[in-house]
Amino acid sequence: MTGTNSGLSTASDAATVEEAARRLTEVIERTGPMVVAFSGGVDSSLLAVAAHRVLGPQALAVTADSPSFATGELDHCRAMARRWSFEWRSVATDELGDGRYRANDHDRCYWCKSALMDQLSGLAAEREATVTLGVNLDDLGDHRPGQEAAAARGARFPLVEAGLTKAGVRALAKMWGLEVWDRPAMPCLSSRLPYGTAVTVPLLSRIDRAEAAVRSLGFEDVRVRHYGETARIELPAGDLGAAVEVATELVAAVSAAGYRYVTLDLAGLRSGNLNHSIPAPSSPPATDGS
């Protein structure tokens, strides 16, 4: 129900976005042949389209085929590649075969991105290309071990190098006519599990079904956090009133996915909110003369 507004209200706004497009083009030209990690969200979609515009057949977009991907997302990526005429393929990733990923500690995303890089690095080597990810400046401030894993393997972040924030990405995507310019973020399903809850295919499937059920009632931006028999629904604050009005339908829909208790988080949707459980790094003890 709630969308993202990123209109271009003045000529100055449009000029700013044109400047962002110029910077991104220059970054891509300097980087050369690319393999773009393409999830179908606005960031990676903008990067895939920009790379295709600049590099043509020297750009390849690649999507992970994984149980942690919500149902329909692979088809969405395939359709976008067809519409925008960029080269695309999917690759199977095996993060669930890694016990460190299944353990779902605070470094889970590190092992997920490592599994993806195993696939992308091989493709990049074949094409003498660089692996790139759709990371924007705003992403640098959160707990993102996946970014560390990708950077350690030589991946680059062209949107960051071009100085693009999330708002800048959406504005440029809108200017170029990308249908995903206002699409809500779709982080992997494992992010709905509190750290320490083991990641399994049945749990990912249950979360996937629950979120699909909530979307079927008209709520586009949703997280269903998994707490054993309890599903905690997070929606944007502006959608909470509408959710209360259809509470009976919400409970029935989410219960059908396998939950005994269904709750609505009155604080609203907070991206990455489970990261608040990560202990802050302790400061080193002070020494004399410091």
N, C-alpha and C positions, 0 to 999 in steps of 0.2 A: 504494500500500500504506500509506504513512504518511499519517495524517490530522492535522488541527489540533484540539487540545483547547481549548475555551473554555467550560467548564461554569460554571454558576452554583451554587456550592456552599452559599451561605448567604443568609439574608434580606438581609444587608448588601450582598452582591453584587447581588442583584436590585434593591435600592433604588438602587444606583449606576447600574445600567443604565436604570432608569426615569427617573432624573435626566438621563442622557444623552439619552434620547428626548425629554424635555421641552425641553432646550436646542436640540436639532435642530429640533423643531417650531417653536420661537420664531424660529430663524434663517430657516426656510423662509417663515414668515408675514411676516417683515420683508422678505424678498427679493421675494416676489410671484411672478407667472407665471414659469415656468422652462422652459428647454430643457436636458435632462440628457444629457450625453455618456455613453452606456450601453454598456459593453463586455461585460456579463454576469458580471463578477467580483463579489466580495462588496461592495466599496466602492460601485461605481456601482449595483449592485442595491439596496442599502440606500437610497441616495439617491433612486433612481427610485420605490421603493415609498413612502418617506416623503413625497416630493413629491406623489405621487398621493393619499396619505391626507389631506394638508393642503390641497392645491390642486385636486384633482379634475381637470376638463378643462383647467385652466390649466397643467397639467404635461404635457410631451411628452418622451418618451425617444427618443433617436436613436442608432443604431449605424452605425459606418463599415463599408461594404462594401469591403474592401481585400484585395489579395493577401498582405498581411502578417498577416492574421487567420487563425488555424489553422482547418482544415477542421472544420465542424460548429459553430463558435462563433456564426455568424449564426443558424442554426436554434435554437441554445440560447437566444439572446436573444429570438427570436420566441416560443418556447415560454414563457419566463418572463413576457413581456408578456401573453400569453394567460392564463396561470395567475393572475397578480396583477391583471389587468384594467386595466393602465395603457396609455395611448395610446402607440404606438410606430411608428417607421418606420426604414427604413435609407436611407442616402445613399451614393452612390459617391464616394470620395475619390481624388485623383490625385497623391498624394505621389510616386509613381514617375515621374511626368512632370517632376519637379523635379530637375535635375542636382545640386543641393546636397544633396538627400536621398539620391540614388543614390550619391554620393561617400562616404557613410557616415563623415563626420568626427565629431568629438565633439559637434557640434551637430545631428546627424541628427534627434533627437526634436523639435527646435525646428521644423524644416520639416514634419515629420509632423503635429504639432499645428496648425501654421499652415494646412495643407491641410484639416484637420478643422474648424477655426474658420471657414474660408471658407464651409463649408456651414452650420454651426450659427448663425453670426452672421446669415445671411440669414433663416433660419427664425425666429430670435429677434426680428428686426426686424418680420417679418410679424405676430408674436403680441404685440409689445410686451413681450417677456420677456427674462430674463437667462440667459445661458449658464452652466451650472454643471457642475463636474467632481467626480468621486468621489475627491478627494485627502484623505488623512488626515494627522494630525500627524507620523506616522513617515516619511511620504514627503518631508517637507521637508528631511531631512538628507542625501539622496543627490544625485547629479548628475542633475538633472531639467530640462533646458532646455525640454521641452515645457510644463512648468508656467509657465515664464517667458513663452513664446509666448502661452499662453492668457490669463494675467493681463494681458499687454500689450494684449490685444484686449478687455479688460473682463470676462472670465470670473471667476466666484467659486467658492470652495471651501467649501460649507456644512459639511462634516464637520470641517474645520479650525476654522471659526468656532464650531462647537459644542464644540470641545475633544476630539474623538474620536481616539484612537489606533487602530492596527490591531486590538488586542485588544478595545477598546471597540466597534468596528464589528462584529466577529465576535460578541461577546456580545449586542449589540442585535439583530443579524440572527437569532441563534438564538432569542432571546426572541420575536421576531415570527414565527418559523416559516419563515424563508427557507431553501430547500433548499441554497443556496450558502454558508451560514454558515461552513462549514469547507472551502470549495473552494480548492485551491491557486491561487496567482497564475498568470495566463496572459499574460505580457507578449508584445508583438508578436514575430513570427518574426525580424524584422531584428535584434533584440537578441542573436541567436545568432552573428552575424557579427562578428569582430574589427573594430575601427575601422580604416578604410582599405580594407577588402574591399568592393568595389562591390556594392550591393544590386541583385539582378536577380530576376525572377519565377522562372526555373528554379532558382536557389539557394534561394529561399524555399520552393518546392514540394518540393525535396529534403529540407530540414530538416523540413518539415511531415510528409512521409511517414515519415521516420526516427523522429520523436517519436511519431507514431501507432503505429508498429510496437512501440516500447518500451512504450507504454500497453497495447497488446494483450496484453502478457505480465504485466500486473497492476500496473505501476508508474504511479501516477496523477500524481505530481509529478516532472517530468523536464525537463531542458534538454539538447538536443543541440547542442553548440558546433561550428561549422564551421571547419575548418582545412584547406582544400584537399581532398585525398583522405582526410583523417582526420576522423572524428567523435569528439568527446570527450563521453561521456555523464556528466551530472551528476544524481545522485539524492540525496535526503536520506540522511544518514549511517546512519540506522536501516535503510535499504533495501539497503545495500552488500552485506551478507552474502547476501541473497536474490538479488541480481544475479549474484554470483559462482556461485551454484548453477545459474543458467540461462545461464551465459556463452555456451555454444555457440548457444543459441537467440537471445540478444541479438545476437551477431555476425552470424548469418545474417539476422536481421530488418533490422538497420541497413545491412548490406552490400547488401541487396536494394533499398534506397532510393538507392544510388549511391555508397557510400563503399568505399574499398579497405581502409582501416585503421579499426578500432573500438577505442577505449580507454575505460576507466572511471576517472573522477577520484576518487581515494581521499580527497580532502579533502571530498567531498560537495557538495551543491548550495548555491551562494551566489548569491542574487539580486543582479543587477547587478555580478557579479564582473568583467566586462570593463571596468567603469569604473576598476578599479585601474590600468589602463594610461594613464589620463589624467594628464599631468604636473600636479603641485601648482602653484598659482599662486605665482610668486616674490614674496618680500617686497620692498617698496621699500627702497632703501638708506637707512641711518640718516643723519640730518643732525645737525650740531652743535646742542646745546641740546635734543635730542629726549628 
